Amino acid sequence: MREWQSLAHVKWECKYHVVIVPKYRKKVLYGRLRGEVGKIIRQLCRQKEVELIEGHAMPDHIHLVLSIP
């Protein structure tokens, strides 16, 4: 079932698939850095009032599914 967001005369469901890739896809996102990146992304989402639906950190890129009002 879809969870629509709404205002007075509008209903919407906006989800974005974001991929963050380091230059030349160098495999730098592992170990301690991988955990730190996750904390930073969650903190940014809280600050900007963005819902982080799903996120995966791979050694050479990060996948995020965001719901942005």
C-alpha positions in Angstrom: 0.0 0.0 0.0 1.3 3.4 -0.9 1.8 6.0 1.8 0.9 9.3 0.1 1.9 12.7 1.6 -0.7 15.4 1.3 -1.5 19.1 1.7 -4.8 20.9 1.2 -5.3 20.0 -2.5 -2.4 17.8 -3.3 -1.2 14.3 -2.8 2.2 13.0 -3.7 4.8 10.3 -3.3 8.3 11.4 -4.3 11.2 8.9 -4.0 14.7 9.4 -5.4 17.4 6.9 -6.1 20.7 8.6 -5.5 24.1 7.0 -6.2 27.3 8.6 -4.8 30.5 7.5 -6.6 34.0 8.6 -5.7 36.2 9.8 -8.6 37.4 6.9 -10.8 35.3 4.5 -8.6 38.2 3.9 -6.3 37.4 1.4 -3.6 37.8 3.7 -0.6 34.5 3.1 1.2 35.2 0.2 3.6 35.9 -0.4 7.3 35.7 2.6 9.6 35.1 5.1 6.8 32.0 3.1 5.7 30.5 3.5 9.2 31.4 7.2 9.3 29.8 7.9 6.0 26.6 6.2 7.2 26.4 8.4 10.3 27.1 11.6 8.2 24.3 10.7 5.7 21.8 10.0 8.5 22.7 13.3 10.2 22.3 15.2 6.9 18.9 13.6 6.3 17.7 14.6 9.8 18.9 18.2 9.3 17.1 18.5 5.9 14.0 16.6 7.0 14.5 14.0 4.4 13.4 10.4 5.0 16.1 7.8 4.3 14.2 4.8 3.1 17.1 2.6 2.2 20.8 2.9 1.9 23.7 0.5 1.0 27.4 1.3 1.1 29.6 -0.7 -1.3 33.4 -0.4 -1.5 33.2 1.9 -4.6 29.7 3.6 -4.3 26.7 4.3 -2.1 23.1 3.7 -3.0 20.4 5.8 -1.3 16.6 5.8 -1.7 15.2 9.1 -0.3 11.8 10.5 0.2 12.0 14.3 -0.1 8.9 16.4 0.7 
